[in-house]
Amino acid sequence: MAEDLTSRRSPERRRPSRRVLALVSVPLVVITIASYVGDAIAPTLVDTHPAWLMALNSRTRNLALVTNEVDPVTYYGIGITRLLISDPLFFLLGYWYGDAAVAWMERRTKTWGSMLRQVEQWFGKAAYPIIFVAPNSYVCLFAGAAGMPLKAFFAVNIAGTIARLWLVRRFGEAFEAPIDDVVGWIGDHRVPLLVLSVGLVVLSIVMEARKGETEVGSLAHLEDELDPEDDGEPRDAETRDAGTRDAEAGGAAPAEGD
């Protein structure tokens, strides 16, 4: 991580117990599974149960497709809740585990590893604008690892999320007719699209499994992933990160792209 971020980390932060970590990992597993389900059955929900699709997976594509199908209260209520629910959890992982959490995130998103390292560099210079523009799980984890004040993180994160939803809503209003045509086409071809979407989700999971690590499995075993040499003794973040660097210098496999 960028040097200026490392210097801001607080040595008083302590690693959580397994029970406390489970309070983070279990919701993340549930959210990830819900996202898979939402992607798989999106063709059946987009025009029949748009609110359910938002609740399962509020990716921008889904938001744009359903924004004209739901009233503003439902749209903003579900959208804000679904988009924000995982952000503080990733923030906590970054706050508790520092560089080890960033390295874990890079390992579980190997395709985007080099991009994440670039985001780390940008984050050290423009943390608040980045959180506002792209309040995703990666950025939230960086914010925690950088030791950003919790109140500031929540303020910028919530503001950025609301701004994102507002922009999608305005996009939906501006292109209502074309979006309605797309939704209608999905409804007319629901069965083949459902087969295709389910197949793509299953294929992605199988490909992850063949590589030896699924996203759900990684989240379900966070303690082993983030602190594989856990000796059961609490350590502060500075000591833990130093140990991680020493282990890597001693021969651990470098992250992809190093």
N, C-alpha and C positions, 0 to 999 in steps of 0.2 A: 504494500500500500504506500501511497505517497508519503514522503518524509514528514510533511507538515501535519498530516493526519495522525501519524504514529506519535508525534510529540504531544498531541492533544489527548491521548488516551489516559484515562485515570487509573493509577495502579491500585486504587481501593476497590475496584470492581472485582467481585468474587464469582467463581464458577458456581452454577446452581446445583442443587441436589438432583438425583435422578427423578424424584417425584415432581419437583418443580419443572424440570425439563419436559416431563411427560405432559404437563399442562400446556406446553407450547407445541410439542410434536404431534400429539393426538389431534388437536384441531387442524393442524396443517395437513395431516394425512386425510382427514375428512374433506377438507376444502379441495385437495388435489383430486380425490376420487370424484367429488361433485363436478369438478371441471371436466374430467374425462366423460362422465355421464352426459353433461350438458353438450359437449362436442359431439358425442355419439348420436344422441337423439334430437339434436337441434332441428332437423327437418320436420319432426312431428310436433314441436313446441312453438316454432316461430310464429305461426298464425293462429294456433289454437290455445296455447297457454304461454303467452309472451313473458308474463311475470315470472313464471317458473324457469324459463330459459335464462332470464336475468339473474335469478337467484342461484342457479347452478353454475353459470359461467358468464360473467359480465365483461367479456372481452369486447373491444371496440366494435368489431364486426357485428356481434349480437346486439349491442346497444343500438347501433344504427338501424338494424333491421326491425327492431321492435319499438323504437321510440314513438312512432305514430300509432302504435297499437295499444298504448297504455296512457293513462292520465298522468299529469305532472307529479302528483303526490306519490303514486306508485312508482313512477320512473325514478324520481330522485330518492325516495325512501329506500327502495330495494338497491338501486345503483350505488348510493353512498355506503350503505351497510355492506354490500358484497365486496366492493372495491377496497374498503378500509379494514375489513375484518382480519386480514392476514398481515397488514403492514406493521402493527406494533409487535407482532410475534417475530417477524424477521428483524425488526429493530432490536429486540431483546437478544436474539441470537448473536447479532453483531456486537452488541454491548457486552455480553458475557464472554464471548470467545475471540473477539478481535480479529487478528490476521488469520487465525485458524478457521473462522467462519467464512472469511472472504475466499480462502483457498478451497474450502468445501463447496462454496457456491460455484467457483470456477470449474471444479471437477464435475459437478452434476450438470453443468451446461457447457460441455467441452466445445461444442460448435461455436459458442459465443465467448469462449475464454479470452481471446485476444481483445475483443470488444469490451469485455468487462474490465480488463486491466486498463484500457484507455479511459473508460468511465471513471475508474478510481483516480486517475490523474486529474481529470476535469473536476471531479468531486472536491479535491483538495483546494481548488481555486474558486469554485462557484457552487458550493453545496446547496444553498437555499434555492437558487434558480433551477438547479437540476431536480430537486425534490418537487418543486412546484410544477415543472413541465412534465416530468416522468416519474410520478410517485409509485414505482413498481417495487417488487420484492427485492431486486438487486440493490436499488438505490436506498431502500429502507434499511437493508443490512449494512450498507456502507455508512449510513448515518449513525447507526448504533456503534459500529466499530470505530468511528471517528470521535465518539463521545459527545455527539451533539446533544444539547439540552433537550429534555423530553418535551417540555412545553413548546419550544420553538419547532421541534420536529412535527408535533401534532398540528400546530397552527398552519405551517406551510403545507403539510401533507393533505390536510382537510381542504384547504383553499385550492390546492392543485386538483384534487379529485372533483370538487364541485365545478371548477372551471372546465375540466375535461367533459363532464356530463352536460354542462351547459352548451359547449361547442357541438357535441354530438346531437343535442336536441335541436340546435339551430340548423345544423346540417340536414337533419331529418325533415325539418319544415321546408327548407329551401329545395330539397329534392324529393318531396313527398311522392309525387307521381312515379318516378323511376323506382323508388324503393318499394312502393306498393306493387309495381309490376314484378319486381324480383321476388317479393314475398308470395305473390300469386303464382309465379312460375314454380317456386319451391313446393307450394301446396299441390299443384297439378302433377308434380313428379316426385311426390313424397316417398313412395316405396323405394324406387331405385336410389334416390339420394340418401335414404335411411340406411340401405344396405352399404352404400359407399362410405358414409360417415362412420358407421360402426366398424367397417372393415379397416378404415384408416386408423382409428383409435386403437383397435386390437393390434394392428401391424406395428404401430409405434411402441406399444407396450412390449410386444414380443422382441422387437429390435433392441429395446433397452435391456430386457432380460438376457438376451444373447451376449450383450456386452458386460454382463455380470452385475448390473446395478440398475434397478428401476427407481423412478422418482419417489414412488410410495415407499419402497424399501429403504431408501436413503433417509427419508424423513422419519420413518418408524424406528430407525437405529441412530438417532442423532448423537447420542452419547459416544458411541463407538466411532462415528464418522468424524466428530469434532474433536474428541479427546481420546484417541485410541490407547494412550499410555496412562489412562486414569488409574491413580494409585489409591483413590478414595479419600485423599487429603485435599482440603480446600486450598486453592492457590489464587493469587491475584492475577489480573490479566497480563501484567508486565512479565511476571515470572513464567506464565503459561506460554506467552508468545515467544519469549526467549528460548524456552524449551523446544517449541515447534521449529524455530529457526535452526537450533543446534541439531535437531534430528534430521532436518533436510540437508544440512551441511555434511552430515555423517553418512549420507548415501541414499536417502529416500528419493523416490522417483520425482523429478521435477514436474511442475504442472505443464500441461500441453502448451507449446508455443515458447517455452523457456529455452 
